[in-house]
Amino acid sequence: MKKHIQNSQKPSIVIGETDHQRLNKLALAAADRLPEVSDGLLIELERALVVADTSVPRNVVRMGSTVEYEADTGDGRTVTLVFPKDADISEGRISVLTPIGTALLGLSAGQTMGWSGRDDRRHKLTVLAVTQQHRPESEGLRSSETSRLLA
């Protein structure tokens, strides 16, 4: 199992109620196939400040956000945080069920987060900018959707 940074060393994160519910179900559904990533996501969800969807600041990374970040290598990247079924790295769409995706979740512009790669090497990333996509406020996750999100 990968080691996680102590909560006291991690930046505070904010997650909207709808994303929190959907991601919790997703993490639990993924536990058998991707236990380390699932555990990491559940840890982040547990420590997050959960707020009403309309109260999530616009500079916070949420599902569907486009994020410009700088890796510890100095390379800048721009990605959109998505559910696994929508992931396509060649199109810049990164799954929340990846170490980087989980690390980005809930961060705001200017925050830095450490994360472990699948090879157990430690990395850091810093969020430079966040752009929000339009989302219906009534989005929710029905149990029948869980398997589609993992596809």
LOSE-355022 format. One record per residue (C-alpha): residue in three letters; x, y, z; residue number from 1. Coordinates in steps of 0.5 Angstrom, whole numbers. Layout:
LOSE-355022
+------+-------+-------+-------+-------+
! seti !    c1 !    c2 !    c3 ! kolnu !
+------+-------+-------+-------+-------+
!  ALA !     X !     Y !     Z !   NUM !
...
+------+-------+-------+-------+-------+
This chain:
LOSE-355022
+------+-------+-------+-------+-------+
! seti !    c1 !    c2 !    c3 ! kolnu !
+------+-------+-------+-------+-------+
!  MET !     0 !     0 !     0 !     1 !
!  LYS !     2 !     7 !    -2 !     2 !
!  LYS !     4 !    12 !     4 !     3 !
!  HIS !     0 !    18 !     5 !     4 !
!  ILE !     2 !    25 !     7 !     5 !
!  GLN !     0 !    27 !    14 !     6 !
!  ASN !    -7 !    31 !    14 !     7 !
!  SER !    -3 !    36 !    17 !     8 !
!  GLN !     2 !    37 !    12 !     9 !
!  LYS !    -4 !    37 !     6 !    10 !
!  PRO !    -7 !    44 !     4 !    11 !
!  SER !   -14 !    45 !     6 !    12 !
!  ILE !   -19 !    42 !     0 !    13 !
!  VAL !   -26 !    44 !    -1 !    14 !
!  ILE !   -31 !    39 !    -5 !    15 !
!  GLY !   -39 !    41 !    -7 !    16 !
!  GLU !   -44 !    36 !    -4 !    17 !
!  THR !   -46 !    33 !   -11 !    18 !
!  ASP !   -38 !    31 !   -13 !    19 !
!  HIS !   -37 !    29 !    -6 !    20 !
!  GLN !   -43 !    24 !    -6 !    21 !
!  ARG !   -41 !    22 !   -13 !    22 !
!  LEU !   -34 !    21 !   -12 !    23 !
!  ASN !   -35 !    17 !    -5 !    24 !
!  LYS !   -40 !    12 !    -9 !    25 !
!  LEU !   -34 !    12 !   -15 !    26 !
!  ALA !   -29 !    10 !   -10 !    27 !
!  LEU !   -32 !     5 !    -6 !    28 !
!  ALA !   -34 !     2 !   -13 !    29 !
!  ALA !   -27 !     2 !   -15 !    30 !
!  ALA !   -24 !    -1 !    -9 !    31 !
!  ASP !   -23 !    -8 !   -12 !    32 !
!  ARG !   -20 !    -6 !   -18 !    33 !
!  LEU !   -16 !     0 !   -16 !    34 !
!  PRO !   -15 !    -1 !    -8 !    35 !
!  GLU !    -9 !     4 !    -7 !    36 !
!  VAL !   -13 !    10 !   -12 !    37 !
!  SER !   -19 !     8 !    -8 !    38 !
!  ASP !   -16 !     9 !    -1 !    39 !
!  GLY !   -13 !    15 !    -3 !    40 !
!  LEU !   -19 !    18 !    -6 !    41 !
!  LEU !   -23 !    16 !     0 !    42 !
!  ILE !   -18 !    20 !     5 !    43 !
!  GLU !   -18 !    26 !     1 !    44 !
!  LEU !   -26 !    26 !     1 !    45 !
!  GLU !   -26 !    25 !     9 !    46 !
!  ARG !   -21 !    31 !    10 !    47 !
!  ALA !   -25 !    35 !     5 !    48 !
!  LEU !   -29 !    41 !     7 !    49 !
!  VAL !   -36 !    39 !     4 !    50 !
!  VAL !   -40 !    45 !     2 !    51 !
!  ALA !   -47 !    46 !    -2 !    52 !
!  ASP !   -45 !    46 !   -10 !    53 !
!  THR !   -47 !    53 !   -10 !    54 !
!  SER !   -42 !    55 !    -5 !    55 !
!  VAL !   -35 !    52 !    -8 !    56 !
!  PRO !   -31 !    58 !   -10 !    57 !
!  ARG !   -30 !    58 !   -18 !    58 !
!  ASN !   -22 !    58 !   -17 !    59 !
!  VAL !   -23 !    51 !   -14 !    60 !
!  VAL !   -22 !    44 !   -18 !    61 !
!  ARG !   -28 !    40 !   -18 !    62 !
!  MET !   -30 !    35 !   -23 !    63 !
!  GLY !   -30 !    38 !   -30 !    64 !
!  SER !   -26 !    44 !   -28 !    65 !
!  THR !   -20 !    45 !   -33 !    66 !
!  VAL !   -14 !    46 !   -29 !    67 !
!  GLU !    -7 !    49 !   -31 !    68 !
!  TYR !    -2 !    46 !   -26 !    69 !
!  GLU !     6 !    46 !   -25 !    70 !
!  ALA !     9 !    39 !   -24 !    71 !
!  ASP !    15 !    39 !   -19 !    72 !
!  THR !    19 !    38 !   -26 !    73 !
!  GLY !    18 !    45 !   -28 !    74 !
!  ASP !    13 !    43 !   -33 !    75 !
!  GLY !     7 !    46 !   -34 !    76 !
!  ARG !     0 !    42 !   -36 !    77 !
!  THR !    -7 !    44 !   -37 !    78 !
!  VAL !   -12 !    38 !   -36 !    79 !
!  THR !   -19 !    37 !   -35 !    80 !
!  LEU !   -21 !    33 !   -29 !    81 !
!  VAL !   -26 !    28 !   -31 !    82 !
!  PHE !   -30 !    21 !   -29 !    83 !
!  PRO !   -26 !    15 !   -31 !    84 !
!  LYS !   -31 !    14 !   -37 !    85 !
!  ASP !   -29 !    20 !   -40 !    86 !
!  ALA !   -22 !    20 !   -39 !    87 !
!  ASP !   -17 !    21 !   -45 !    88 !
!  ILE !   -10 !    23 !   -44 !    89 !
!  SER !    -9 !    25 !   -51 !    90 !
!  GLU !   -15 !    30 !   -50 !    91 !
!  GLY !   -12 !    33 !   -44 !    92 !
!  ARG !   -18 !    29 !   -40 !    93 !
!  ILE !   -15 !    26 !   -33 !    94 !
!  SER !   -19 !    21 !   -29 !    95 !
!  VAL !   -20 !    23 !   -22 !    96 !
!  LEU !   -18 !    15 !   -21 !    97 !
!  THR !   -11 !    17 !   -22 !    98 !
!  PRO !    -6 !    19 !   -17 !    99 !
!  ILE !    -5 !    26 !   -20 !   100 !
!  GLY !   -13 !    27 !   -21 !   101 !
!  THR !   -14 !    25 !   -14 !   102 !
!  ALA !    -9 !    30 !   -12 !   103 !
!  LEU !   -12 !    36 !   -16 !   104 !
!  LEU !   -19 !    35 !   -13 !   105 !
!  GLY !   -21 !    40 !    -9 !   106 !
!  LEU !   -15 !    45 !    -9 !   107 !
!  SER !   -15 !    52 !   -11 !   108 !
!  ALA !   -11 !    56 !   -15 !   109 !
!  GLY !    -4 !    57 !   -11 !   110 !
!  GLN !    -4 !    51 !    -7 !   111 !
!  THR !     1 !    46 !    -8 !   112 !
!  MET !     0 !    38 !    -6 !   113 !
!  GLY !     4 !    32 !    -6 !   114 !
!  TRP !     2 !    26 !    -9 !   115 !
!  SER !     5 !    19 !   -10 !   116 !
!  GLY !     6 !    16 !   -17 !   117 !
!  ARG !     4 !     9 !   -19 !   118 !
!  ASP !    12 !     7 !   -18 !   119 !
!  ASP !    12 !    10 !   -11 !   120 !
!  ARG !    16 !    16 !   -13 !   121 !
!  ARG !    14 !    23 !    -9 !   122 !
!  HIS !    12 !    29 !   -13 !   123 !
!  LYS !     9 !    35 !   -12 !   124 !
!  LEU !     4 !    40 !   -17 !   125 !
!  THR !     2 !    47 !   -16 !   126 !
!  VAL !    -5 !    49 !   -19 !   127 !
!  LEU !    -4 !    56 !   -23 !   128 !
!  ALA !   -11 !    57 !   -25 !   129 !
!  VAL !   -18 !    54 !   -25 !   130 !
!  THR !   -23 !    54 !   -31 !   131 !
!  GLN !   -30 !    52 !   -29 !   132 !
!  GLN !   -35 !    48 !   -34 !   133 !
!  HIS !   -42 !    50 !   -34 !   134 !
!  ARG !   -46 !    44 !   -30 !   135 !
!  PRO !   -53 !    43 !   -28 !   136 !
!  GLU !   -54 !    44 !   -21 !   137 !
!  SER !   -58 !    38 !   -20 !   138 !
!  GLU !   -53 !    33 !   -23 !   139 !
!  GLY !   -53 !    27 !   -18 !   140 !
!  LEU !   -51 !    20 !   -18 !   141 !
!  ARG !   -56 !    14 !   -19 !   142 !
!  SER !   -54 !     7 !   -17 !   143 !
!  SER !   -54 !     5 !   -24 !   144 !
!  GLU !   -49 !    10 !   -26 !   145 !
!  THR !   -44 !     8 !   -22 !   146 !
!  SER !   -42 !     2 !   -27 !   147 !
!  ARG !   -42 !     7 !   -33 !   148 !
!  LEU !   -37 !    12 !   -29 !   149 !
!  LEU !   -32 !     6 !   -28 !   150 !
!  ALA !   -32 !     4 !   -35 !   151 !
+------+-------+-------+-------+-------+
